[in-house]
Amino acid sequence: MANGQWYPPEWPDRIRALADGTLTPVSPKRAATVLLLKDTEAGPAVHMLRRRASMAFAGGAYAYPGGGVDPRDDDTRIRWAGPPRASWAQRLGTDEAGAQAVVCAAVRETYEEAGVLLAGPDPGTVVGDTTGDDWEADRAALVAREQSFAEFLHRRGLVLRSDLLGAWARWITPEFESRRYDTWFFAAVLPTGQRTRNASTEADRTVWIRPAEAAAGYDRGELLMMPPTIAALRELLPYDTAAAALAAAAARDLTPVQATARLQDGEIVLSWPGHEEFTKHVPSSPAPADASGGGRA
C-alpha cells in the first residue's frame, strides 16, 4: 500500500528541467513552524492542521502551525526573554536579526494559526486565556498584516518567551519547487490555561494526535504529509512526555535537509539526505502519451 507522502504531479517535469538546465531555482523564503505538544493519558500529542484541498501548496496535507517570516519580525523593539539573540543566531545558523525574525515568526504564526501565544507580562510568566474578542481582533490584525508582531507585543506589554521554544530541525524546499522555503522547525509545550483552535483560513481541520498514531495513518496512506512533517513525527516517538521532547531539542542537529536529484541508471533519483524512506525514482525522460507510467516509490 502506498504511504501518504505528498508528491505533486508536476515534480517529474520540474526535476527533468532542473537536470537539463532549463529551470532556474527560486530563492527560498525564511519560514518557521512549531510542533506544539501536550501530555495526554496515552502520552504526548502534537497539534496538526490539515491544509485545505484548494491550497496551491500541499493542499490536503497535514502540517504544523507555521508560515513565512514577516520582514517586520526583525524589529529590534521586541521585548525578549530566554536565550539572547546571539545564542539563537549561533543555534539557528544565521545572524542576530535573522534569528530574531525566525523565532518571532514561530511565535507569531502559532498565535495566528492555533490561537496559542508564547509570551507573557514578564520573563517568568505566560498569558492565560487568549480566546476573548479583544485577543481575536489582535490576531486578525496580525494575519492581515495591519500591525506588526512587535507592535502587538509592545501595546500589550508582553515579552516574547523564546525560552519556551526548542529548535528541532531545518528543512529547505528542493530547488525544483516553484515555492521554496528555508524552514526552521521548533518544539514547544502548550502553556497552561491556553487551548488551541482552528484559527487558520488555510486549514479545514485541526487535531491533537499522538505521533505514533499520526505516523501509522501516514504509513497506511490515510494521512497526507510532506517529508519534513512525517520525519518530525517519527523523531518524536521516543519521548514519553512533552517536556522530555522539548528538552531533547537542545541536542538536535540543525544541519539543513534539502532534497537532491541525480541521474542514475536511466532514472532521476530524488532523495533527502539522512531520510532514505522518501527516496523517489523518476524516469529521466517523459513517458509516452499513451503509457500509464509514472514515478515509483
C-alpha positions as CSV (number, residue, x, y, z in Angstrom):
1,M,0.0,0.0,0.0
2,A,1.3,3.5,-0.9
3,N,2.1,5.8,2.0
4,G,0.9,9.3,2.4
5,Q,3.9,11.1,1.0
6,W,2.9,14.3,-0.7
7,Y,4.2,14.2,-4.2
8,P,2.9,16.8,-6.7
9,P,2.3,15.5,-10.3
10,E,4.4,18.4,-11.7
11,W,7.6,17.3,-9.9
12,P,8.9,14.9,-12.6
13,D,8.8,17.6,-15.3
14,R,10.4,20.2,-13.0
15,I,13.1,17.7,-11.9
16,R,14.0,17.0,-15.5
17,A,14.0,20.7,-16.3
18,L,16.4,21.3,-13.4
19,A,18.6,18.5,-14.5
20,D,18.9,19.8,-18.1
21,G,19.4,23.3,-17.0
22,T,16.2,24.8,-18.3
23,L,14.8,25.6,-14.8
24,T,16.3,28.3,-12.7
25,P,15.7,27.7,-8.9
26,V,14.0,30.5,-7.0
27,S,15.5,31.7,-3.7
28,P,13.9,30.1,-0.6
29,K,12.0,32.4,1.8
30,R,12.6,32.1,5.5
31,A,9.8,30.4,7.5
32,A,9.2,28.7,10.8
33,T,6.8,26.0,12.1
34,V,6.1,24.7,15.6
35,L,5.5,21.2,16.9
36,L,3.1,22.2,19.6
37,L,2.9,19.4,22.3
38,K,0.8,18.5,25.3
39,D,0.6,15.5,27.5
40,T,-2.3,13.0,27.5
41,E,-3.0,9.8,29.4
42,A,-1.7,7.9,26.4
43,G,1.4,10.0,26.1
44,P,2.4,13.3,24.3
45,A,0.2,14.5,21.5
46,V,1.1,17.1,18.8
47,H,-1.2,19.7,17.3
48,M,-1.7,19.3,13.5
49,L,-3.8,21.1,10.9
50,R,-5.0,19.8,7.5
51,R,-4.4,22.3,4.7
52,R,-7.4,23.0,2.6
53,A,-7.5,20.9,-0.6
54,S,-7.8,24.2,-2.6
55,M,-4.4,25.4,-1.4
56,A,-1.8,25.7,-4.2
57,F,1.0,24.3,-2.0
58,A,0.5,21.0,-0.2
59,G,-3.3,21.1,-0.4
60,G,-4.9,18.3,1.7
61,A,-1.6,17.6,3.6
62,Y,-1.3,17.6,7.4
63,A,1.2,20.1,8.8
64,Y,2.1,22.1,11.9
65,P,1.2,25.8,12.6
66,G,3.7,27.9,10.7
67,G,4.4,30.3,7.9
68,G,6.8,32.8,6.4
69,V,8.8,35.4,8.1
70,D,7.3,38.9,8.1
71,P,10.1,41.4,7.3
72,R,8.9,43.3,10.4
73,D,9.8,40.3,12.6
74,D,13.4,41.7,12.5
75,D,12.1,44.7,14.5
76,T,14.5,45.5,17.4
77,R,11.7,46.9,19.6
78,I,10.6,43.4,20.6
79,R,10.8,42.6,24.3
80,W,12.7,39.3,24.6
81,A,13.1,36.6,27.3
82,G,15.2,33.5,27.2
83,P,18.5,32.9,25.4
84,P,19.9,36.1,23.9
85,R,19.7,36.7,20.2
86,A,23.4,35.9,19.8
87,S,22.8,32.4,21.2
88,W,19.8,31.9,18.9
89,A,21.9,33.1,16.0
90,Q,24.5,30.5,16.7
91,R,21.9,27.8,17.2
92,L,20.0,28.6,14.0
93,G,23.0,29.3,11.8
94,T,22.1,32.9,11.0
95,D,22.8,36.5,12.2
96,E,21.1,38.0,15.2
97,A,18.5,39.9,13.2
98,G,17.7,36.8,11.3
99,A,17.5,34.7,14.4
100,Q,15.0,37.1,16.0
101,A,12.9,37.1,12.8
102,V,12.7,33.3,12.7
103,V,11.9,33.0,16.4
104,C,9.3,35.7,16.1
105,A,7.8,34.0,13.1
106,A,7.5,30.8,15.0
107,V,5.7,32.5,17.9
108,R,3.6,34.8,15.7
109,E,2.4,32.0,13.3
110,T,1.5,29.8,16.3
111,Y,-0.7,32.5,17.6
112,E,-2.2,33.3,14.1
113,E,-3.0,29.7,13.2
114,A,-3.6,28.0,16.5
115,G,-4.5,30.8,18.9
116,V,-1.6,29.9,21.2
117,L,0.7,32.7,22.4
118,L,4.2,32.1,23.8
119,A,4.5,35.4,25.5
120,G,3.8,36.9,28.9
121,P,3.8,40.1,31.0
122,D,7.3,39.3,32.3
123,P,10.1,36.8,31.6
124,G,8.7,34.2,34.0
125,T,5.0,34.2,33.0
126,V,2.8,33.3,30.1
127,V,-0.6,34.7,29.2
128,G,-3.5,32.5,30.1
129,D,-6.8,32.5,28.1
130,T,-6.4,34.2,24.6
131,T,-9.9,33.5,23.3
132,G,-11.6,36.8,24.1
133,D,-12.9,39.2,21.4
134,D,-10.1,41.6,22.0
135,W,-7.5,38.9,21.5
136,E,-9.3,37.8,18.4
137,A,-9.2,41.3,17.0
138,D,-5.4,41.5,17.6
139,R,-4.9,38.0,16.0
140,A,-6.9,39.1,12.9
141,A,-4.9,42.3,12.6
142,L,-1.7,40.2,12.7
143,V,-3.0,37.9,10.0
144,A,-4.0,40.9,7.8
145,R,-0.5,42.5,8.5
146,E,-2.3,45.5,9.8
147,Q,0.1,45.5,12.7
148,S,3.5,44.0,13.3
149,F,4.2,41.4,15.9
150,A,6.5,43.9,17.7
151,E,3.6,46.5,17.8
152,F,1.3,43.9,19.2
153,L,3.6,42.8,22.0
154,H,4.5,46.4,22.8
155,R,0.9,47.6,23.1
156,R,0.0,44.5,25.2
157,G,3.1,45.0,27.4
158,L,4.2,41.4,26.6
159,V,7.6,39.7,26.5
160,L,8.3,37.1,23.8
161,R,9.3,33.9,25.6
162,S,12.0,32.4,23.4
163,D,12.9,30.0,26.2
164,L,9.6,28.2,25.6
165,L,10.9,27.1,22.2
166,G,13.4,24.4,21.2
167,A,14.9,24.3,17.8
168,W,14.1,20.9,16.3
169,A,15.2,20.8,12.6
170,R,15.8,22.8,9.5
171,W,14.5,21.8,6.0
172,I,14.9,23.6,2.7
173,T,12.4,23.1,-0.1
174,P,14.0,21.3,-3.1
175,E,15.5,23.5,-5.9
176,F,12.9,22.3,-8.4
177,E,9.9,23.6,-6.5
178,S,8.2,26.7,-7.6
179,R,7.6,27.8,-4.0
180,R,10.6,27.4,-1.8
181,Y,11.1,27.9,1.9
182,D,14.0,27.7,4.3
183,T,12.1,26.4,7.3
184,W,13.2,26.1,10.9
185,F,11.1,23.6,13.0
186,F,10.6,24.3,16.7
187,A,9.1,22.3,19.6
188,A,7.0,23.9,22.3
189,V,4.7,22.8,25.1
190,L,1.1,24.1,25.2
191,P,1.1,26.7,28.0
192,T,-1.2,26.1,31.0
193,G,-4.6,27.8,30.6
194,Q,-4.3,28.1,26.8
195,R,-6.1,26.0,24.2
196,T,-5.8,25.5,20.5
197,R,-8.4,26.2,17.9
198,N,-8.6,26.3,14.1
199,A,-7.8,29.9,13.6
200,S,-6.2,29.4,10.2
201,T,-8.1,30.2,6.9
202,E,-5.7,27.7,5.3
203,A,-6.9,24.7,7.3
204,D,-10.1,22.8,7.2
205,R,-9.4,20.6,10.2
206,T,-7.1,20.5,13.3
207,V,-6.4,17.6,15.6
208,W,-4.4,16.7,18.7
209,I,-2.9,13.4,17.8
210,R,-0.2,11.1,19.2
211,P,2.9,10.9,16.9
212,A,2.7,7.1,16.7
213,E,-1.0,7.3,15.6
214,A,-0.3,10.0,13.0
215,A,2.7,8.1,11.6
216,A,0.6,5.0,11.4
217,G,-2.0,6.9,9.4
218,Y,0.7,8.2,7.1
219,D,2.1,4.6,6.6
220,R,-1.4,3.4,5.7
221,G,-1.8,6.2,3.1
222,E,-4.6,7.8,5.1
223,L,-2.9,11.0,6.2
224,L,-1.1,13.0,3.5
225,M,2.2,14.7,4.6
226,M,5.3,16.3,3.3
227,P,8.6,14.6,4.2
228,P,9.6,17.1,6.9
229,T,6.2,16.6,8.6
230,I,6.4,12.8,8.9
231,A,10.1,12.9,9.7
232,A,9.4,15.1,12.7
233,L,6.6,12.8,13.9
234,R,9.0,9.8,13.8
235,E,11.6,11.8,15.7
236,L,9.0,12.5,18.5
237,L,8.3,8.8,19.1
238,P,11.0,8.1,21.7
239,Y,9.7,10.7,24.2
240,D,7.2,9.8,26.9
241,T,6.3,13.4,27.8
242,A,6.0,16.8,26.1
243,A,8.7,18.2,28.4
244,A,11.1,15.4,27.5
245,A,10.7,16.2,23.8
246,L,11.3,19.9,24.4
247,A,14.4,19.2,26.5
248,A,15.8,17.0,23.7
249,A,15.6,19.8,21.2
250,A,18.8,21.4,22.6
251,A,20.9,18.5,21.2
252,R,19.1,18.2,17.9
253,D,21.2,18.6,14.7
254,L,20.1,21.6,12.7
255,T,22.1,20.8,9.5
256,P,19.7,21.8,6.7
257,V,17.9,18.9,4.9
258,Q,17.4,19.5,1.2
259,A,16.3,17.0,-1.4
260,T,18.7,16.4,-4.3
261,A,18.1,14.9,-7.7
262,R,20.7,12.8,-9.6
263,L,20.8,10.8,-12.8
264,Q,21.3,7.1,-12.2
265,D,20.7,4.1,-14.5
266,G,18.3,6.0,-16.7
267,E,16.4,7.4,-13.8
268,I,16.4,10.6,-11.8
269,V,16.7,9.6,-8.2
270,L,15.2,12.1,-5.8
271,S,16.5,11.8,-2.2
272,W,16.6,13.6,1.1
273,P,19.9,13.1,2.8
274,G,19.5,11.1,6.0
275,H,15.9,10.2,5.2
276,E,16.0,7.2,2.8
277,E,12.3,6.5,3.2
278,F,11.4,9.4,1.0
279,T,13.6,8.4,-2.0
280,K,11.7,8.6,-5.3
281,H,12.7,7.3,-8.8
282,V,11.6,9.4,-11.7
283,P,12.1,8.4,-15.4
284,S,14.8,10.5,-17.0
285,S,12.5,11.3,-19.9
286,P,8.7,11.8,-20.0
287,A,6.6,8.7,-20.5
288,P,4.9,8.3,-23.9
289,A,1.4,9.9,-24.1
290,D,-0.3,6.6,-24.4
291,A,1.6,5.0,-21.5
292,S,0.4,4.7,-17.9
293,G,3.9,5.1,-16.5
294,G,4.9,7.3,-13.7
295,G,7.3,7.5,-10.8
296,R,7.7,4.6,-8.4
297,A,8.5,4.7,-4.7
